[in-house]
Amino acid sequence: MANTNGAFGLRPIGIVGQAANTTGMTEYRIAHGNANPIFQGSPVIPLSTGVIDIIGANAGGAVGLVGVFWGCEYISSVSGEKIFSNYWPGSGADSNHPVKAFVYDNPVQTFVISAHATMTNEATARAHVFSNANFHLGTTGSTTTGISAAQLAVGTIAATAALHLRIMGFQEDPTNLEFNKPGIGVIVRLNNSFNSPNGALVAGTPSTTGV
């Protein structure tokens, strides 16, 4: 029986240490001229121009993540109406008003993300806990649903600390129990959060988006 999980990007589920999940987000800005679609559940990076953008490569790029995009608000350049959307379409905003982005940016926030490939079996999967991984299709998504297509790239799992995701465990889900099939829900946190107090990460430039 196949797992039911498809791709949905990063979905917030809790806080490290089992503290209460307040589902809190911070408001950021997207540049009016940013033609890169940003989907709900997409990992986003900070730019040196004071705005956010989608990660710079399908696997994640080299810039630390500011968090996970969950939606935006802007004034339509066509109708003049306020638009609330779960994704940024890459155009359509009145340049006289800000494009507000809402981002899960707590560095100890945990997320669930689906594995893009089989993890062989449960014993092999459990041995990956506390390892790191990058994204599969981290920059893409559906313009119909607005949902990110990002998944955890199983083939990238390694001890390398520079990889964007830290594996914390697996979601207990009766509809996704087959470790020998794609779609297992992996609990992760952002391994290189820009908001972590390590002082080592810097914002990228607009050219780092690469998409």
C-alpha positions in Angstrom: 0.0 0.0 0.0 1.5 3.4 -1.0 1.9 6.3 1.3 -0.7 9.0 0.7 1.7 11.9 1.2 2.5 14.0 -1.8 4.7 17.1 -1.9 3.6 20.0 0.3 6.8 21.8 1.3 7.4 22.4 4.9 4.4 22.4 7.2 4.8 23.7 10.8 4.0 21.2 13.5 5.6 22.3 16.8 8.6 23.8 18.7 11.8 22.0 19.7 11.4 20.8 23.3 7.6 20.2 23.0 6.9 23.8 24.0 3.6 25.2 22.9 3.3 25.9 19.2 1.9 29.5 19.0 1.9 29.2 15.2 3.5 32.7 15.3 4.8 34.3 12.1 6.8 37.5 11.4 5.9 39.9 8.6 8.5 40.6 6.0 8.5 42.2 2.6 8.8 40.9 -1.0 10.1 43.3 -3.7 7.4 44.4 -6.2 9.7 43.5 -9.1 10.4 39.9 -7.8 9.2 37.7 -10.6 10.0 34.5 -8.6 6.8 32.7 -7.4 7.0 31.9 -3.7 4.7 29.0 -2.6 3.2 28.2 0.7 5.6 25.9 2.5 8.6 27.2 0.5 11.9 27.9 2.3 12.9 31.5 1.9 16.1 33.5 2.2 16.9 37.1 3.4 18.3 39.4 0.8 20.7 42.3 1.5 18.1 44.7 0.1 15.9 44.0 3.1 13.4 41.7 1.4 12.9 38.0 1.2 13.0 35.6 -1.8 12.6 31.9 -2.5 15.8 29.8 -2.0 18.4 30.1 -4.7 18.5 26.5 -6.0 16.3 23.4 -6.0 18.5 21.9 -3.3 18.7 25.0 -1.2 21.6 27.2 -2.3 24.2 28.6 0.0 22.3 31.3 1.9 20.9 30.5 5.4 17.1 30.3 5.5 15.0 33.1 7.2 12.1 30.7 7.5 9.1 29.2 5.7 6.7 31.3 3.6 3.0 30.9 4.5 1.3 33.6 2.5 1.2 37.2 1.5 -0.9 40.4 1.3 -0.8 43.0 -1.5 -2.8 45.5 -3.4 -3.8 44.4 -6.9 -2.3 46.5 -9.7 -5.4 45.6 -11.8 -8.4 46.0 -9.5 -7.0 48.0 -6.6 -8.3 45.4 -4.2 -6.4 43.9 -1.3 -5.4 40.4 -2.1 -4.7 37.7 0.5 -2.9 34.8 -1.1 -1.2 31.6 0.1 1.5 32.2 -2.5 3.3 35.1 -4.3 2.6 34.8 -8.0 5.5 36.8 -9.1 3.6 39.9 -10.4 0.3 41.8 -10.0 1.1 44.1 -7.1 0.6 47.8 -7.0 4.0 49.3 -6.6 2.6 52.1 -4.4 1.9 49.6 -1.6 4.0 47.0 0.1 3.9 43.3 -0.6 3.6 41.8 2.9 4.9 38.3 3.4 4.2 36.1 6.5 7.0 33.7 7.5 7.4 31.0 10.1 10.9 32.2 11.3 11.4 30.8 14.8 14.8 29.0 14.6 13.4 26.2 16.9 10.2 25.7 14.9 9.8 22.1 13.7 8.2 21.1 10.4 7.0 18.0 8.6 8.1 17.5 5.0 7.6 14.4 2.9 10.5 12.3 1.7 10.8 12.3 -2.1 12.1 8.7 -2.3 12.1 5.5 -0.3 14.1 5.2 2.9 14.5 1.4 2.4 13.1 0.3 5.8 12.3 1.7 9.2 15.6 0.7 10.8 17.5 2.5 8.0 15.2 5.6 8.4 15.6 5.8 12.1 19.4 5.7 11.7 19.0 9.0 9.8 17.7 10.9 12.8 20.1 13.8 13.7 21.5 13.7 10.2 21.1 16.5 7.8 19.5 16.8 4.3 18.7 19.2 1.5 15.6 19.8 -0.6 14.2 18.1 -3.7 12.4 20.7 -5.9 12.7 23.4 -3.3 11.9 26.3 -5.7 8.8 24.9 -7.4 5.1 24.5 -6.6 1.6 24.7 -7.9 0.1 27.9 -9.2 -3.3 26.2 -8.8 -3.1 25.3 -5.2 -0.3 27.7 -4.2 1.4 24.8 -2.4 5.2 24.2 -2.5 6.5 21.1 -4.2 9.5 20.9 -1.9 10.4 17.5 -0.4 13.3 16.1 1.5 15.9 14.7 -0.9 16.7 11.3 0.6 19.9 11.0 -1.5 21.4 14.1 0.2 21.2 12.8 3.8 24.6 13.1 5.4 26.3 14.5 8.5 27.2 17.7 6.6 26.1 20.6 8.8 25.8 23.0 5.8 22.7 21.1 4.6 19.5 23.0 5.3 17.4 20.4 7.2 18.1 18.6 10.5 16.2 15.4 10.8 14.5 15.2 14.2 12.2 12.1 13.7 9.2 10.8 11.8 5.5 11.8 11.9 3.2 9.2 13.4 0.7 8.9 10.6 -1.4 5.7 9.9 -1.7 6.7 6.2 2.0 7.1 5.8 3.7 4.1 7.4 5.6 2.5 4.5 9.3 3.3 4.9 10.0 1.4 1.7 8.0 3.8 -0.3 8.2 7.6 -1.0 6.1 10.0 1.1 7.1 9.3 4.7 6.6 12.4 6.8 10.0 13.5 8.2 10.1 15.9 11.2 12.8 18.5 10.6 14.0 21.9 11.8 16.0 24.5 9.8 19.6 23.6 10.3 21.0 27.0 9.2 18.4 29.4 10.3 19.3 33.0 9.6 17.7 33.9 12.9 19.9 31.6 15.0 22.2 33.6 17.3 25.4 32.2 15.7 26.4 35.4 13.9 27.8 33.4 11.0 25.2 33.8 8.3 24.7 36.8 6.0 21.9 37.9 3.8 22.2 37.1 0.1 22.0 39.5 -2.8 19.2 39.4 -5.4 21.4 37.5 -7.8 21.6 34.5 -5.4 18.1 33.6 -6.2 19.1 31.9 -9.5 15.5 31.2 -10.5 
